[in-house]
Amino acid sequence: MNSDTSLLDKVREAVAQSLRIPPAQIDPNTRFIAELSAESIDLVDIEGELESMTGCEVDLRGMVEERNTRQGTDYADFTVQEVVDYLAWKIQPAEAH
């Protein structure tokens, strides 16, 4: 469960279910808005799917805001790999945060 490969598979599955697209269209570099045309309601659905799969709270908007703060940018889009990395961070033991 903690490996990036299984997290990538979970993200692919959640995105594919929510957007009704084949998982094969989703790779780590796929952009949610530019390539998948995901809208805010889709992202809420994806968050719910990921929460069910991982057992942890998922806040994609918060993830993007945190990234933008760190990088000094104001970019709304994000990649599948960013979600995988975010989930890996969320799932690790609390003392590692």
KAGIVEN-V260113 format. One record per helix or strand of 2 or more residues. SS is the DSSP state (hx for helix, st for strand). FROM is the first residue (numbers start at 1). TO is the last residue. Records with the same first field share a line. If there is no record, write none. Layout:
# KAGIVEN-V260113
SS=FROM-TO, FROM-TO
This chain:
# KAGIVEN-V260113
hx=4-19, 23-25, 40-54, 60-71, 80-91, 94-96
